Amino acid sequence: MRVISFTVLAICIAISVIASILAIWDFTKTDALWRTVATCIVVSGGMVAFGVVNSLYGSKD
């Protein structure tokens, strides 16, 4: 579970950084930037919440 959470969070951060760079250089509109960042924040928040719940109630292997 930790590997999946880390991978999803890393992908979200990478996508946000790429979208930000493209918006800075005017390759994308700022609306696309904020939608991308908001989507990544929601996905990351969900993965963090799932990780917390999993660590509290998951198996202790």
C-alpha positions as CSV (number, residue, x, y, z in Angstrom):
1,M,0.0,0.0,0.0
2,R,2.8,2.4,0.8
3,V,4.4,1.8,-2.6
4,I,1.1,2.5,-4.4
5,S,0.5,5.7,-2.3
6,F,4.0,6.9,-2.9
7,T,3.7,6.2,-6.7
8,V,0.4,8.0,-7.0
9,L,1.6,11.0,-5.0
10,A,4.9,11.2,-7.0
11,I,2.9,11.1,-10.3
12,C,0.6,13.8,-9.1
13,I,3.5,16.0,-8.1
14,A,5.2,15.5,-11.5
15,I,2.0,16.2,-13.4
16,S,1.5,19.4,-11.4
17,V,5.0,20.6,-12.0
18,I,4.8,19.9,-15.7
19,A,1.4,21.7,-16.0
20,S,2.8,24.6,-14.1
21,I,5.8,24.9,-16.3
22,L,3.6,24.7,-19.4
23,A,1.4,27.4,-18.1
24,I,4.3,29.7,-17.3
25,W,5.5,29.4,-20.9
26,D,2.0,29.9,-22.2
27,F,1.7,26.4,-23.8
28,T,-1.5,25.8,-21.8
29,K,-4.1,28.1,-20.5
30,T,-4.2,29.0,-16.8
31,D,-7.6,27.4,-16.5
32,A,-6.1,24.0,-17.5
33,L,-3.3,24.6,-14.9
34,W,-5.7,25.1,-12.0
35,R,-7.9,22.2,-13.0
36,T,-4.8,19.9,-13.2
37,V,-3.5,21.1,-9.9
38,A,-6.9,20.8,-8.2
39,T,-7.3,17.3,-9.6
40,C,-3.9,16.2,-8.3
41,I,-4.6,17.7,-4.9
42,V,-7.9,15.8,-4.7
43,V,-6.2,12.5,-5.8
44,S,-3.3,13.0,-3.4
45,G,-5.6,13.8,-0.5
46,G,-7.6,10.7,-1.2
47,M,-4.4,8.6,-1.2
48,V,-3.2,10.2,2.0
49,A,-6.5,9.6,3.7
50,F,-6.6,6.0,2.4
51,G,-3.1,5.5,3.7
52,V,-3.9,6.8,7.1
53,V,-7.0,4.6,7.4
54,N,-5.0,1.6,6.1
55,S,-2.3,2.2,8.7
56,L,-4.9,2.4,11.5
57,Y,-7.0,-0.5,10.6
58,G,-4.9,-2.6,8.2
59,S,-2.9,-5.7,9.1
60,K,0.3,-5.2,11.0
61,D,2.5,-7.5,8.9
